[in-house]
Amino acid sequence: MKKNTLIEVEWDDIVYDSTWLSEHKAANYPTAKCKTMGYFLNQTKKVLRLSATIQFDKDNERDITVIPLGVIKKIRRLK
């Protein structure tokens, strides 16, 4: 994928709940379904990196989100 392509990533995040739950409810507790949109930076064998904001007048400085590939469900290019 080309650098700075606008993408949407669907991924599962960790959930923690410190309340008392029945064993049945705890055994069926779901992960958090997340969507992140941003500009593709790069991808390795382990992670995908994207940015929500790029500051072009400062040597392309950017924020960064790093998502492990193992939790990614879908990557979609946006227009």
KEKE-3310 file (N, C-alpha, C; in steps of 0.2 Angstrom, whole numbers, plus 5000, padded with zeros to 4 digits):
npx = (5004:5002:5011:5003:4990:4973:4965:4954:4953:4947:4947:4950:4950:4957:4948:4944:4936:4932:4921:4911:4906:4896:4901:4897:4894:4907:4914:4909:4912:4914:4927:4932:4925:4933:4936:4948:4953:4964:4980:4990:5006:5016:5019:5024:5029:5023:5015:5004:5005:4998:4993:4983:4984:4995:5008:5013:5021:5032:5043:5035:5030:5020:5006:5005:4998:4999:4995:4994:4995:4989:4976:4969:4955:4950:4955:4952:4953:4950:4942)
npy = (4994:5011:5025:5036:5034:5035:5026:5014:5005:4990:4982:4972:4975:4974:4971:4975:4972:4976:4972:4961:4946:4933:4916:4912:4924:4930:4921:4922:4935:4949:4955:4972:4980:4990:5004:5013:5027:5033:5039:5029:5023:5013:4995:4980:4963:4962:4973:4987:5004:5020:5037:5050:5063:5073:5084:5094:5105:5104:5094:5083:5079:5069:5061:5045:5029:5012:4996:4980:4966:4955:4957:4964:4965:4969:4979:4994:5004:5022:5035)
npz = (5000:4996:5004:5015:5010:5013:5025:5033:5047:5054:5070:5084:5101:5118:5132:5149:5164:5180:5188:5197:5190:5183:5181:5168:5161:5161:5154:5141:5138:5127:5115:5112:5099:5086:5076:5066:5058:5046:5039:5030:5035:5036:5036:5045:5047:5059:5063:5059:5054:5056:5054:5061:5058:5048:5047:5035:5033:5042:5040:5037:5050:5061:5070:5078:5077:5081:5077:5081:5069:5071:5078:5069:5059:5046:5033:5024:5010:5009:5000)
capx = (5000:5006:5012:4998:4984:4968:4962:4950:4955:4943:4951:4948:4954:4957:4943:4945:4930:4933:4915:4909:4902:4895:4906:4895:4895:4914:4917:4907:4913:4917:4932:4929:4926:4936:4938:4952:4954:4970:4985:4995:5013:5020:5017:5029:5026:5019:5011:5002:5006:4995:4992:4977:4986:5001:5010:5017:5026:5037:5046:5030:5029:5014:5005:5006:4994:5002:4990:4996:4991:4984:4970:4965:4950:4948:4958:4948:4955:4945:4943)
capy = (5000:5017:5029:5042:5031:5035:5019:5012:4998:4987:4978:4970:4978:4971:4973:4974:4973:4974:4971:4954:4943:4926:4913:4911:4930:4931:4916:4925:4942:4950:4960:4979:4981:4996:5007:5018:5029:5038:5039:5023:5025:5007:4989:4975:4957:4962:4979:4992:5010:5025:5043:5054:5070:5074:5092:5094:5111:5102:5088:5078:5076:5065:5057:5038:5023:5006:4991:4973:4963:4949:4960:4967:4961:4972:4986:4997:5011:5027:5040)
capz = (5000:4996:5010:5015:5008:5018:5026:5039:5050:5059:5074:5091:5107:5124:5137:5156:5168:5187:5192:5198:5184:5184:5176:5161:5158:5160:5149:5135:5137:5120:5114:5110:5091:5085:5069:5066:5051:5046:5033:5030:5035:5034:5039:5045:5048:5065:5065:5054:5057:5053:5057:5060:5056:5046:5047:5030:5033:5047:5038:5038:5057:5062:5076:5076:5079:5080:5078:5079:5064:5074:5080:5063:5055:5040:5031:5018:5007:5008:4994)
cpx = (5004:5006:5007:4991:4979:4965:4958:4952:4950:4947:4948:4953:4953:4951:4944:4939:4931:4927:4915:4905:4901:4900:4904:4896:4902:4917:4914:4908:4917:4923:4928:4931:4928:4937:4942:4953:4961:4974:4990:5002:5017:5017:5023:5025:5022:5014:5009:5003:5002:4994:4986:4978:4993:5002:5015:5022:5032:5040:5041:5029:5021:5013:5005:5001:4997:4997:4993:4992:4987:4978:4966:4961:4949:4952:4954:4951:4949:4947:4946)
cpy = (5006:5022:5035:5040:5032:5029:5019:5005:4996:4982:4977:4972:4974:4974:4971:4976:4971:4972:4963:4951:4936:4923:4913:4918:4931:4927:4918:4932:4944:4955:4967:4979:4988:4998:5013:5020:5034:5036:5034:5026:5019:5001:4984:4969:4957:4967:4983:4999:5015:5031:5046:5061:5070:5082:5092:5100:5109:5095:5082:5075:5074:5062:5050:5033:5017:5000:4984:4970:4958:4951:4963:4963:4963:4978:4988:5003:5015:5031:5046)
cpz = (5000:5002:5009:5012:5014:5019:5032:5041:5055:5063:5081:5096:5113:5128:5144:5160:5175:5191:5192:5193:5186:5179:5169:5158:5156:5155:5142:5134:5131:5120:5112:5102:5090:5078:5070:5059:5051:5039:5035:5030:5033:5038:5039:5046:5054:5066:5059:5058:5053:5057:5056:5057:5054:5045:5041:5030:5038:5046:5039:5045:5057:5069:5074:5080:5077:5082:5076:5074:5066:5076:5074:5059:5048:5039:5024:5016:5007:5002:4997)
residu = (MET:LYS:LYS:ASN:THR:LEU:ILE:GLU:VAL:GLU:TRP:ASP:ASP:ILE:VAL:TYR:ASP:SER:THR:TRP:LEU:SER:GLU:HIS:LYS:ALA:ALA:ASN:TYR:PRO:THR:ALA:LYS:CYS:LYS:THR:MET:GLY:TYR:PHE:LEU:ASN:GLN:THR:LYS:LYS:VAL:LEU:ARG:LEU:SER:ALA:THR:ILE:GLN:PHE:ASP:LYS:ASP:ASN:GLU:ARG:ASP:ILE:THR:VAL:ILE:PRO:LEU:GLY:VAL:ILE:LYS:LYS:ILE:ARG:ARG:LEU:LYS)
# end
